[in-house]
Amino acid sequence: MYQALPESGPVTIQNSTARIEPLMVSIRIKKMAIEYVQEKGNASTHEILEHINMNTKEGTSIQTLNNVLGKNPEFVKVETKRCYDRGRRWKESIWQVTN
């Protein structure tokens, strides 16, 4: 009824660069964000996003930036404020770099 799988050697990953690339992207974003926030003192998520997108060819998304800012101990969330504009509303975080 069931057939045994043929024995093969160790499993190899076909595209090993796919796992390394996202890590390198987040490291690059982290470095740029740290430099920008140290330069300004405090910066909002949208200010950091605009700086990264204006100064890199490929840019980043708000989701990736939020992951980098939230998961790295170098960044401290100082304040969260509510923003309103033409019927739209959102929360914006202000970040600072720890020394």
HELIX and SHEET records of a PDB file:
HELIX    1   1 THR A   17  LYS A   40  1                                  24    
HELIX    2   2 THR A   45  ASN A   55  1                                  11    
HELIX    3   3 ILE A   62  LYS A   71  1                                  10    
SHEET    1   A 3 ASN A  42  SER A  44  0                                        
SHEET    2   A 3 ARG A  88  VAL A  97 -1                                        
SHEET    3   A 3 PHE A  75  ASP A  85 -1                                        
END                                                                             
